[in-house]
Amino acid sequence: MKILDNLKKEAILDDLKSQDKKGIIEELVTPIASIASINYEDIVRVLLERERLGSTGIGNGIGIPHGKLKGIDSLILGFGLSRKGIDFESMDGQPTHIFFLLISPENSAGLHLKLLAQISKILKVDSFREKLIQASNTDEIYDIIRNVDEEF
């Protein structure tokens, strides 16, 4: 499964401004709600409910907020980069810079887990994370993700 099969360039935010978890999630949801014509509040609610179960800040500067939503028929992916880093309640207590946001149809556990696994796998590559953090714009981020998609 390729990341760019589910990530539109318009859903890549190269300079997140929010300084808290809720704000980051809201910022990441904005383009996704528009692109997929899904209710913004519904997506935010699902993601914040998931965060209450446990932080999706997995460490190494990475957050993967995700959730399942009724009424959609395909996976939706967003990406954001926080230049300063924020407290996303990560397991390692370090600031989070790189965010992949995943929304899945309610009945798609297999696809949801498969894409989460693919994202987690590529984010284990130190050079990939470093390139993302150093990227200067959306086009560069898109190209970095495309290149790693070809490798995996």
N, C-alpha and C positions, 0 to 999 in steps of 0.2 A: 504494500500500500504506500503510495507516494503522498507526501505532505501537500504538494501543490495541486493534487487532485481535489483537495478540499479547501485550500487557502487561496482566496482571491487577493490580488495586489491591493485592492481598495480596503481590505481588512487588515493591512499592515500599518501599524502606527510606529513611526521611528523616533518619537520623542514624547513619551507619556509625561504629563505634567502633575498628575495627582500624587499626593504624598501619603495616602493611606489605602488600605485594602479595598474598602468600599468604592472609593474614588477610582482606583485603577480598574476594578471590575466594570464600573459604569462607563469609563472611558473606552475600554476594550469592546463593550457591547454596542456602543453607538454605531460604528460602521456595519457591524453584523446585522443589527436589527433593520437597518436601511437596505442592505444588499439582499437579505433573505425575506424582507417584508414580514417580519415577526415583531410582535409587541415587545418593545424595549423593557417595560416593567416586568413582564413575564420572565424574560431571560435573566435579568438582574436578580429577581426573586429566587429562581432555581439555583443560580450560582451561589448566592449568599446562604441559602439553606444548606447547600453542600459544604460550604466553608464552616458552618456551625458544627458539622460532624467531625471535622478535622481539617487543618490547613492543607491546601494543595501546594504550599511552598515546600518543594522537595529538597532544597539545599543547593549549594553550588551556584547561588544567584538565580535559581529557576523557580518559576511558579507556573502551574498548569491548572488553572481553574477550569472545572468541567461540570457538566450536568446533562440531564435528559429532559426533554421537553415534549409534551403532547402537541400534535398537530403539525409536526414537521416531517418531511419524508427523506431527508438526507443529512449527512454530517455537515456541520458548519464549523469552520476554524478561523480564528483570528490570531494575530501576533502583535505584541507590543514590546517596546524597549524603553526602560526607564534609565535614563542616563545617570541620574544621581543614585538610583536604587532606593527601595522603600522597605519598611518593615512589613513583610507579608506573613509574619509568624512562621517562618521557615524552620524546618527541623534543626538546622545547624545554627539558627539565630542570626545568620548573616543577612545583609540587605539583598533584596531580589531585584534583578535587572531585566531578565528575559522572561517573557510571558507568552505562552501558547494558551489560547482559550478554545475549548471544545464544547460544542453543543450537539447532542445526538438525539435522534428520534427515541421516544420512550421505549420502544420494543427492539432496540438494536444493540443489545449487550455485546455481542460478538464484534461488531464493527467498532463500537466505542472502545473496547479494550484493545483491539488490534491497532487502532490509531494512537491511543495513549502509549502503547508499548513501542510503536515506531518513533514517536516523539521522544520518549524517554531514552531510547537507544541512541538516537543521533545526538542528543544533548549530553551524553556521556563523553563525547569526543571533545577534549579540551580546546583544540584548535577551532572547532566549529563555534563553540561558545565565545571564544575570544574574537573571532571574526565578526560575529553578530554584534557584540558590544562595541567594536571599533567601527562598524558600518556607519556611514555618514547620512544615508538617506534610504527611502523605501525601495528604490530600484536596486541598490546594493544588497539590501537584506533579501530581497526576492532572489537575486542571483546566487547568493550564498546558500539559500535554502534549496534552490534548483540544483546546484552543484552537489550538495550532500544527498539529495534525492536520487541522483544518478549513481552515487556510490553504494547506496544501501538498497 
